């Protein structure tokens, strides 16, 4: 029985002696499924959340073909797992390409003031929006645009000569946001929001987490079953150390008994 007591001591020492792990930097990519639609119009969007230290960068991408103002990408909502964000109402925002009409464009344009960032600390939810959203975002707080469809994201696959979208300026393809004071472990429950009322919502699923970090739970491919997130390397290393210690103690006790 003595070897069992010794094993318990080894395991307890390994667990109690392990320092708390700090939150790691991470990258998470979420995308809409291939069958996502707004009304009858197919849409395609993605969002990349990249955290370095306490700074989060979010790249929102509309890769579909926008047919009208109703399927302009106007918002992004998400939850923070294991923490929160303390960020200003007006986030830093840069359009990869800004269209001032169907034929005039400029690259890497600062559109800070064209989007707002709303926090719901009680639920851990957050929303970016370029529109008033039926009163959810005050129009007089937009220092660029008036909370209408200007500064939305039009799809990068849009035929600008054929689309019925006519709200200018709009970002073509991508908008990148920078938020300070991120203090969480990961992101979950991502949704892409469309039109000036934000009334059309398309869920995003977790695609990949390159660069390490946590997926924040199970990974759900579109139309597939949940797949449990893989254990972190540090956890596997600790388990291996504990098992090795248990085996060594058992051998030593066995020799003494012989």
Buried (B, 14 or more C-beta within 10 A) or exposed (E): EEBEEBBEEBBEEBEEEEEEEEBBEBBBBBBBBEEBBBEEBBBBBBBBBBBEEEEBBBBBBBBBBBBBBBBBBBBBBBBBBEEBBEBEEBBBBBBBBBBEEBEEBEEEBEBBBBBBBBBEEEEBBBBBBBBBBEEBBEBEEBEBBEBBBBBBBBBBEBEBEEBEBEBBBBBBBBBBBBBBEBBBBBBBBBBBBBBBBBEBEBBBBBBEBEEEBBBBEEBEEEEEEEEEBEEBEEEEEBEEEBEEBBEEBBEEBEEEEE
